[in-house]
Amino acid sequence: MDRLTDELTATTAPDMTALTFPFTLPQSPAEPVDVAPGVKWLRLPMPFALDHINVYLLRVERGWLILDTGLDSSRSRAIWEEVFAGALSGETVVGVISTHYHVDHVGLAGYLTDRWRVPLYMSYQEYFTLSGWPKELKKVPWQHAEFYRKVGFPEDQVDKSLVIFDFGGEISQLPPSFIRLQGGRPLPVAGADWLVLTGEGHAPEHVMLYSARQGILISGDQLLPRISSNVSVTVVNPEDEPLSRWLASLDRLAELPEDTLVFPGHGLPFRGIQTRVEELRNHHQHQLQVVLDACAEQSLSTYEITQVMYPYPLNDFDLQLAMGECLAHLHYLVSQGRLQGTQDQQGIVRYETA
Ligand SMILES: [Zn+2]
């Protein structure tokens, strides 16, 4: 995993027989698979542990919408050009949708919207989170240094945290305007039969598309079949408590019919939405218990608890995601009055049972 993206490879241990996977992998990245009337599936490569992203093409009145873009790389651009010359030959692209602000989902939005001179569709919070995200920081700002002191991060490692702001090469220029998508409203494109849904916790206002008529949900990273999406407190918003919003979003997804066909941002399309929601709830309950057990013995810093939750070597980037995920669980437990955090004399916050 790398850069400002999402899934920690912390996998749950799902009972794979409970989910069904009606499609096999596409033969090649540039050959879209028809997965429903007016819906094509493409799988673009990524040079990380998470080695691909799913993107979708949606038929509307005047052409096709692209949903999620892949990273900006010469390889991704070449695949898109192959798709335009091949599967979409003679067709028109009329817009680009990014489900959320992470680079794998928005990396080529600038390139593709310029290429076709079409609008970018995003939710308000996703567009402005990306616009305002610190870019290419060369030096750790004092606010961030303060954050790393509180979590108990080794002082001599703090400079390495800048890795999470180093993603310039994987994203093309964000278009200077966008069309806002809002949860609960129809997708504002002629001939589109999709309802916009939004979820929180992985990203601030993550867009999903739902067709009740076709029984299809395009879920982005709000619901993945195998890995649990990263639910993280970031250094940019250090007091945040995203886990309760994530769990509330799961509750809303569980209201959709169990036989809904889910097209995720990573992994295979699947059926079994309620089963998957239940697995993810269990995963977070398990993680919360790991944190509680660790803090029952002695008071610990976030950095120390992270090592209990993820007891294996992590690269600099994954460590940031892991620590963010750890903080999300800590802040949730504090908000419920089950843990308390106290700053010690070095300024490190230590957590213990309340
Ligand atoms: Zn993703």
Residues whose N, C-alpha, C, O or C-beta is under 5 A from the ligand:
A	BS01	ZN	D6 D104 D221 G265
